[in-house]
Amino acid sequence: MGNDLTVRGRVAVVGVGESTYYKRGQSPDPEFVLLLKAILAACADAGIAPSQIDGFCSYSNDRNDPPRLAAALGLRELRFSNMQWTSGGGGAAGAVGNAAAAIVAGNAECVVAFRSLAQGQFGRFGQGGGSRPISGEYAYQIPYGKISPAQSYAMRTTRVLWEHGISRDTMKAIALAAYHHAQNNPRAVMYGRPLTPEAYDESRWIVEPYRLFDCCQENDGAAAVVLMSAERARELRVDPVYVLGAQQGGPRRSGAWADNNTDYATSSFKHVAERLFAQAQLGPADVDVVQSYENFTGGVLMSLIEHGFCTYENANEVLTFDNLVAPKGRLPLNTSGGNLAECYMHGLGLVIEAVRQIRGESSNQVPGAKVALASAGPMVPVVSSLIVGNGEALG
């Protein structure tokens, strides 16, 4: 009876697609057109007509509403639409999980999870508070100089480093690995722009402990993922990539933005990760490759620990450049270049890279990858994680 209530093995990703990725403000297309290009690419990848779509899921208050998409794409019927409420990219894996849940529930048959950003058209996500009214929770932050995400997350990361004796070299390794992978990925905005250890060390401080290359990019672009039931997926031309688990949530008081939550030095994944592995019937040792959301490298460090890929005690030994790079690293990480070096599409690119790894199509392929994990949005109030795998991973 319990297996009837889970997405494990019952839904598959059948198509992935992206627009061209640009630096912030450089897209020649408006946000809606970028998204249409990504969805059409995902449908072509799956070998289906766009009219077969009957549902949409997104997150982070995406501006592109499903009725308009349905009209533009020629849908026969819009049966399901959903928004994952959370800050930034915490819903990237959650939107995919919501799409899978809708299919299992019979509310839709072919659902697209998407994200589109044109920051040159609508404004920047990484900018400080500006001139908004200082009231509510902001009254406890802005007057004291805390106005940007980098400042908020730097404080939490500093606490973790200090409490557990973790070196900043772990964050440096995360950044260097991302840029290393981007050099093999022509889609990456930082393709052809390698990062050396010396350049990292000489880059300016944004807010300690974050240097410039510890911070994600700001980009324009769009990404889309097409999901169907496992039965329908097996009829298509591409090998299905099964959803093995999808979880979302946040710990007690995680939404207390004035930093009054109970567990201050957390990425918010502790309970989400526990539920995720239980649902997938797997453990951290079963995961072949990890795509971990990098708003900042400190969030990756904390997420990897809370997902069980290392501990506070051995993080300095595990999180090294050699361990994090494909194809031979013991913990291949962000193999497309991730948010740091491929594109900051609020994390949906990480889900796409997880799918490509299972298909054997990554530009930095991990040999024999059967199981991939993608996590989204460390340190935001609601985070999400997803595990995908091939048929062998289902047992």
N, C-alpha and C positions, 0 to 999 in steps of 0.2 A: 504493500500500500504506500509506503513512504517513497519508493522510487517514482510513483506516479506524480509526486509533487515537486520534483526537481527538474532543472533544465539539463542535468548531466546527460550528455549523449543524445539528447532529443532534438537539439537545434544545432545548426551548422552555419558557419560563415561561408558563403558561396562566391562572394565577389568583394573586391576592395578597389578603391579608386581615389585619385587625388588630382587637384588642379596643379598647375605649375606653382611652386612656392616662391615668394618674393620677400625681400626686406620690407619692413613696415612702410606703407605709403607708396610703394612702387608698382602695385598691381595696375595694369591697364584696364582691368575689368571691375565692375561693381561686385559687391559681395554676393548678390543673388546669382549672377552669372558664374562666378567662381564655383558656387555650390552646384549649379546645374552641370557644369563640366565634370566635377568630381563624381556626382551620382551617375551620369551617363557612362563615365569610365568604369565605375564599379559594376554597372549592368553589363557592359561589354565584357568585362572580365568574367562575369558569371555566365555569360551566354544567354541572357534573358532580355526581353523587351521591357523598357521602363513602365509600360502599362500594366505589367504584372505586379508592381509594387502596390501594397494596400495599407502601409503603415509607415510612420516616421517617428523617430526618437532623437532628442538632442539634449543639451544641457547648457548651463551657464547663461541662461536667458538668450539663447541664440535668436537673432532677429528674423530669421527666415521661416515664416509660418507655413505649416503643412498644407492648408487649403490652396495657397498660392503655388506651392510646389506641385500639388496634385494637378492643378490646371496646366501648369507649364509642361509637365511630363506626360500628360495625357492619361492619367490613371483612370481606370474604369470605375473605381470606387475607393474612397478613403475610409477605412474601417477603424483605424487606430492612430492616435497621435499622443505623444507624451513628452514632458519636459522634466529632466532631472534637476531639481533645485539644489544648487550649491555654488560656492564661490569658485571662480577660475576653472581649472580643469579637473576638479574632483569628481566630476560625473562622466569622464570619458569612458571608463569601463562600465560604470553604472548604466549609461544609456544603452550600451550593447546588452547588458543584463536585462534591462527593461524590455528591450526588443525581443529577447529570447523568451522572457516570461509571457509576453503577449502571444507569441506563437504557441507556446505550450498550453495556454489557457484557451486557445481557439479564437482569440480576438482578431487575429490577422494571420496571413499566410506568408507574406514576403515583406519584411520590414527593413528600412534603411535607418541606420544610426549615422548622424552627421554632425559636422561642425564647420562653420565658415566664418572667416575673419577678414575684414578689410579695414585695418586700423587707420589707413590714410583717409578713408571715407568717413569713419565714425568716431575716431579718437583712440587714444592709447589705453591699454590695460595696465601697463607698468608704471604709469605716472602717479605722482602723489595726489593728495586730496584737493589741492587747488583752493578755490574760494567757496566750497560748499559750507552750509551753515554748521557751526560748531555746536552740536547738541547731542543728546543721548550719549552713546558710547564714545563718540568722537571727542566729547568734552574731556574725557580721561586720557586722550592720546595726542591729538593735534597740538594743544597748547604746550605740550612738553616736547614737541619736535618729532613725534612718531607719526609719520604721514604716508609711508610707503610700505608695500609688501616686503621689500628687502629688509627693512628695519625690523618688522615684526618677526620674520623667520630667522634673522640673524641672532636675535636674542635667545630664541629657543635652541638654536644650534650651538651657541656658545655655552649654554647650560649643559648640553649633552657632552660636548668636548671636555669641559672642565670636570664634570662629575665622574667621568669614566676614563679619563686620561687618553682620549682618542686624539690622534695627531691630525692636523690639517692636511697632511700628506694624503690621507684617504680621500679627501675632497678633490685634491689636485689630480689624483689618479682617475677619479670619475670623469673629470673634465677632459683630461688627456685621452682617455679611452673613447669618449664621444667624438672628439675631433679626429682621432685616428680612423674610426669607422666611417666618418663622413667623407674621407678622402677616396673611398671606394664606392661611394653612392652618388651618382650624377644628379639625383633629385635634390640633394642636400644644398641648402643655401651656402654652407661653408665648404662645399666641394672645391678643391683646389686652393684652400686656405688652411694649411696645416698649423697646428699649435705645438710649439716646442716647450719643454719644461722651463727654459729661460724666459720665453715670452710670457708664460703664465706667471712666473715669479715677479716679473717686472711690470705686470699690468696693474692698473690703479685700483685702489680700494674703492669699493662701492659702499659697503658698511661692513666692518669687521664682524665675522671672519670671512666675508665674501669679497673676493677680487672680481674683476670684470668677467673673467671666463668661468666663474662659478654661477653666473646668472644666465637664465634662458634668453633666447632672442625675442624680438618682437617682429611678427611676420604678418603677411597677407597670404591667404590661400584658402583651400577647402579640402576636406577629406570625407569619405563615405565608406560605410561597410554594409553589405547586403546579407541578411540572414533569412533562412528558410528552415522548415522542419527537416530533420535528418532524412526522412523518407523521400521528400522531394529533392533534397540535395543530392542524393545518390543517383538521381536520374539525369543530372547535369554533366557537362563535359569536364568540369574541374573536380579534383578530389576534395571531398568535404573536410573542413577544419572544424571539429566539434567543439562546442562550448562545454567544458567540463565543470566549470563553476563560475559563479558571478555573485559578488557580495558588495554591499555598500553600507555606509553608516558613519557614526562618529561617537566617541566616548562621552561620558557625562560632562556637561557644560562645555562641550567643544565649540559651541557657538558664542561663548562669552568673549567677545573680541577685545574687551579691555584686559585680557590676559588673566582672567580670574577663574579659568577652568582648573579642575582638580589636578590633572596630570599635565603639568606645564611643558615638560621636555619630552613630548611625544609627537610622532607623525600622524597619529590618530588611527593607525592600522592594527593595533594589537588584537582587538576583538574581530575586526573584519577579516584579518588573515586567518585566525583560528577557524572561523565559520567557513571561509573559502576552501581551505584544505580538507575540512571535514566533508563538505559538499562534493568536492572533486574526488574524494577517496584517495588522496595523494598526500605526500609530504614535501617539504622543501628539497629534499635530496632527489626527488623524482623530476624536478624541473631542470630542463636542459639549457634554457636561455631566459633571461629576464629583461623586460623593458620597464624601467622605473621612472616615473614622472619627475623631471627635473625643473621645477620652478627655480630651485637653487640646489647646488650639490649637497648641502647639508640635509635637505629633505630626502635625497636618495640614500645617504648614509643611514638615516634613521629608519627609513622604510625597509631597507634590506635587513636591518637588525630585527625589526618588528615582524617581518615575514619569515624569520628564522634562517636566513641565508648566511648569517654570521652572528656573533654575539658582541656585546659591549666589550668583553674581555679579549676577543681575538680579531676585532675589526681591523686593527693595524696590520695584522699578518695576512688577512684575507683580501682586503680591499687595496690591492696593488695593481699597477698598470698591467703587468703580465697576466694576472689572474682575470682581468676584466675584458680582455680583447679576444675576439674570435680570430681563428677557429680553435685555438689550443688552450685558451684560458679556462680555469676551472669554474668560473662564474661569468660567462659572457654577458655583457651588460650594454643595453642601448645600442644595438648593432646597426641601426640606420644612421646613427649620429644623435638621435633623440631630440629633445627640445633645445638642447644646447647648440647643436651643430647641423641637424637636418632642417627642422622647422618647428616653431612653437605653434602648433595647431591645437593648443589646449589639450594635448595628450592623445588625440585620436590617431595620430601617426604612429604612436607606440603600439596601439592595438593592431594597426595594419602591418607593422613590422613583425609582431608576434605571429600573425597569420602567414606572412611570407616565409618565416623561418620553418614553420611546420610543413609548408608546401615545398621547401627546398629552393626557394626563389630569392633569398636575401642576397644583397651585395656583399655581405660578410657572413656567409652561411656557416652555421654550426653543424658539423657532420652528424647525420642521423638524428637530428632534433625531432623529438616526438611530443614534448610538452613544453609550452611557453607560458610565462606569466606576464601580464601587463598591469601595472598599478597606476593609479591616477590621483594626483592632488595632495601630496603630503602636507600636513599641518593646516589644511583648510578645515572648516567645520564638518563637512561630509566628504568622505573619501570613498574610493571604490577600487576593487581588484577583480581581475578576470584570469581564468586559466583556460587555454585552448590546447587541443591536441589532435593527433591523428587516430585512425581506427585502432592501432595497437595500444594506445593509451587507455582505451576503454576496457581493455582486458578481455 
